[in-house]
Amino acid sequence: MSVLTAFNNIVIDFIDDCMLVFPQDKHFRGYKQALLLLKKVNPRMISSSFKEYILPYQKYIEEKNEQFFLNSNYEEFEQTEDVKSVINQIKGYWRDPNLSQSNKDKIWEYVIVLNTLSKKL
């Protein structure tokens, strides 16, 4: 399996897990459909977007810096509302006292693995 295929599969796995943890949120179904379509049409675009918008924050990701994640307004994502929308949804759930620490840890794991893989692309 190529690194690109692994990266794309993990992004979809992440969305699948979000659908399980947040079943009331129908947005994740739409994100998954968009990702599956993008994976067929231009599979490299998913990792390219991740690298463009997320890699600049790799230091905060590697440190699992929750305060940066929660306090940033992500103004640089204005042109990519989908990316900003996903981040803001997860931020909203992150603040919910019902989100367990194990689910927060799992989110960090996904982002760290994607960060690591994207550096190899």
C-alpha positions in Angstrom: 0.0 0.0 0.0 1.4 3.4 -0.9 1.7 6.2 1.6 -0.9 8.2 -0.3 -3.4 5.4 -0.1 -2.7 4.9 3.6 -3.1 8.6 4.2 -6.5 8.8 2.4 -7.7 5.6 4.1 -6.9 7.1 7.5 -8.7 10.3 6.8 -11.8 8.3 5.9 -11.3 6.1 9.0 -11.2 9.3 11.0 -14.5 10.6 9.6 -16.0 7.1 10.1 -15.0 7.3 13.8 -16.4 10.9 14.0 -19.7 9.5 12.7 -19.7 6.9 15.4 -18.8 9.2 18.3 -21.1 12.1 17.0 -24.0 10.2 15.4 -26.3 13.2 15.6 -24.0 15.2 13.4 -25.0 14.6 9.8 -22.2 16.8 8.4 -19.7 14.0 8.8 -21.7 11.9 6.3 -21.3 14.7 3.8 -17.6 15.0 4.4 -17.2 11.3 3.9 -19.0 11.4 0.6 -16.9 14.3 -0.6 -13.7 12.6 0.5 -14.7 9.4 -1.3 -15.4 11.3 -4.5 -12.2 13.3 -4.2 -10.2 10.1 -3.6 -11.5 8.8 -6.9 -11.1 12.0 -8.9 -7.9 13.4 -7.4 -6.5 11.4 -4.5 -3.5 13.6 -4.0 -5.7 16.7 -3.3 -6.6 15.4 0.2 -3.0 15.2 1.3 -2.1 18.4 -0.5 -4.8 20.3 1.4 -3.8 18.7 4.7 -0.2 19.7 4.1 -1.1 23.3 3.1 -3.4 24.0 6.1 -2.3 21.6 8.9 1.5 21.1 8.6 2.2 24.7 9.6 0.9 23.7 13.0 2.8 20.5 13.3 4.6 21.7 16.4 1.3 22.2 18.2 0.0 18.9 16.9 3.1 17.0 18.1 2.8 18.7 21.5 -1.0 18.0 21.6 -1.4 21.6 22.4 -5.1 21.8 23.3 -5.0 25.5 24.1 -3.7 26.4 20.7 -6.4 24.2 19.1 -9.2 25.7 21.1 -8.1 29.3 21.1 -7.1 29.8 17.4 -9.7 31.3 15.1 -8.2 29.8 12.0 -8.7 32.9 9.9 -6.3 31.5 7.3 -9.0 29.0 6.4 -11.5 31.6 5.2 -11.0 30.4 1.6 -11.6 26.7 2.5 -14.8 26.7 4.5 -14.9 22.9 4.6 -11.6 22.6 6.4 -12.6 25.4 8.8 -16.0 23.8 9.3 -14.6 20.5 10.3 -12.1 22.1 12.7 -14.8 24.2 14.3 -17.1 21.2 14.7 -14.5 19.2 16.4 -13.6 22.3 18.6 -17.3 22.5 19.6 -17.4 18.8 20.6 -14.0 19.1 22.3 -15.5 21.6 24.8 -18.4 19.3 25.5 -17.9 17.6 28.9 -19.4 14.4 27.5 -16.5 13.9 25.1 -14.2 11.4 26.9 -10.5 11.8 27.3 -10.1 8.6 25.3 -11.9 10.1 22.4 -9.8 13.2 22.6 -6.7 11.0 22.6 -8.0 9.2 19.6 -8.5 12.4 17.7 -4.9 13.5 18.5 -3.7 10.1 17.3 -5.4 10.5 14.0 -4.0 14.0 13.5 -0.5 12.9 14.5 -0.5 9.9 12.2 -1.8 12.0 9.3 0.8 14.7 10.1 3.6 12.0 10.0 2.3 10.4 6.8 1.9 13.8 5.0 5.6 14.6 5.6 6.4 11.4 3.5 4.3 12.5 0.6 
